[in-house]
Amino acid sequence: MNIEIEKISIITKLSKEDFLTLFIGQLPLEKAEIEKIRDLYYATYITFISSGVTPEDSWIAIRNLFISQETQIGERIKNGSS
């Protein structure tokens, strides 16, 4: 995943690689968390898009869901550990 985060557009449908890059490139994630993003969150993102939600709104919804559900990551960031 060598794509620069700034070059990824959430306006168009994200590939799985770009989707993962947006998370992995910015957060201290453990292997199990990366797998969950790849398997659960990306599948949910695709379901939103398939249901007619715009790619941008789908990304925002997933990001907000992730933040609300994965509080341990926020705690690690706050405590300065990974």
Buried (B, 14 or more C-beta within 10 A) or exposed (E): EEEEEEEBEBEEBBEEEBBBBBBBEEBEBEEEBBEBBBEBBBEBBBEBBEEEBBBEEBBBBBBEBBEEEBEEBEEBEEEEEE
